[in-house]
Amino acid sequence: MKKLLVGLICIMIMLFLYMYQLPIISSEEAIKYAESVLNNPPKEWQTSIVYKGTSSENMTTYLTEKSGFWNELTNQTQWEVTIKYNGGKSTVVIDAYNGDFVDLYGPFH
């Protein structure tokens, strides 16, 4: 019984350490994901976003921590990609581990 408990604790510690150090996507990949979101926005925002592309000089990326107790405990992060276009700027929030769309901030047309 003692060996089983020690084994379970070791497995939990290894799992926690793996989650703490997951590899993240690069900023270039985050920009590509953000542009794909702006080119093909979610259904509820399709009529509100008019994005026709922009140069890389008008893009900035920030790696930020996700909010929430578990996310802070396991050091989970997200990319915030700010893109300036057509006189406005939008910020697309992307999951830093798999590139999934999280949120979108900014002016809508």
Disulfide bonds with the S-S distance in Angstrom:
none
